[in-house]
Amino acid sequence: MDTIASAYLAASGKSALAVVAFIVVGVVLVGALIWAVRLGIRVRRREPGPPQPHEQPRMPASGPVRESSQAREPNEMPHPEEGRRLTPHELRPTGSRPRTEEDSGGSFGGGGSGAR
């Protein structure tokens, strides 16, 4: 009797309805994906293409532009009275000077070989 009951339940409308619902959801998802791809293709066709070789940037007639870097000069930190904070106007301005080839040391990102 158990086999007859299980066969009856398997053939009932509930499991068939679940299968149909699963198939319908799958078809809707595939349709949505196809629509999204076609929309993406249409949008991509409206966008401008890559620049042509004659539209590419060119080097200035004066030659390549050089980087400018500056080295900070050391400046002693003023020592405030005990328990008091320094305010911005009490700090001295930090001076900078242009960097020369001799200054380019081996620090990370310094651009030098590190050997003097």
Secondary structure, DSSP 8 states (H G I E B T S, - for coil): -HHHHHHHHHTSHHHHHHHHHHHHHHHHHHHHHHHHHHHHHHHHHHS-----GGGS----TT-------EEE---------TT----GGGS----EEE--GGG--SSTTS-S-S--
